């Protein structure tokens, strides 16, 4: 019995479709882990930038002779700050409590606005 659907005038549609599906599946299989890793890295980098932004703001206040704010929100994260004047250290903790940034007060330069 001879099949006429495999070699009609439009070509081998089923075979070409399977090759295209295999190529798309392979591309998704290869690129999906890289995409997930990229967005995870981007999110953690954004949180780190927010930590350093709060630390810099608080150190500017301390360097000008003021007292730091106890809690501050930046980048969607609530930060708490603790200033130790004896050790000249500022500790910035996020609401998740997973990261800490310690900056020495003598490393910050005060800029006049």
SULSULQUI-V487908 format. One record per backbone hydrogen bond with DSSP energy under -1.0 kcal/mol. NH is the residue of the N-H (numbers start at 1). CO is the residue of the C=O. If there is no record, write none. Layout:
nh: [NH | NH]
co: [CO | CO]
//
This chain:
nh: [11 | 13 | 16 | 17 | 18 | 19 | 20 | 21 | 22 | 23 | 24 | 25 | 26 | 27 | 28 | 29 | 30 | 31 | 32 | 35 | 36 | 37 | 38 | 39 | 40 | 41 | 42 | 43 | 44 | 45 | 46 | 47 | 48 | 49 | 50 | 51 | 52 | 53 | 54 | 55 | 56 | 57 | 58 | 59 | 60 | 61 | 62 | 63 | 64 | 65 | 66 | 72 | 74 | 77 | 79 | 80 | 81 | 82 | 84 | 88 | 89 | 90 | 91 | 92 | 93 | 101 | 103 | 105 | 107 | 108]
co: [8 | 11 | 12 | 13 | 14 | 15 | 16 | 17 | 18 | 19 | 20 | 21 | 22 | 23 | 24 | 25 | 26 | 27 | 28 | 31 | 32 | 33 | 34 | 35 | 36 | 37 | 38 | 39 | 40 | 41 | 42 | 43 | 44 | 45 | 46 | 47 | 48 | 49 | 50 | 51 | 52 | 53 | 54 | 55 | 56 | 57 | 58 | 59 | 60 | 62 | 61 | 79 | 77 | 74 | 72 | 93 | 70 | 91 | 89 | 84 | 84 | 103 | 82 | 101 | 80 | 92 | 90 | 88 | 104 | 105]
//
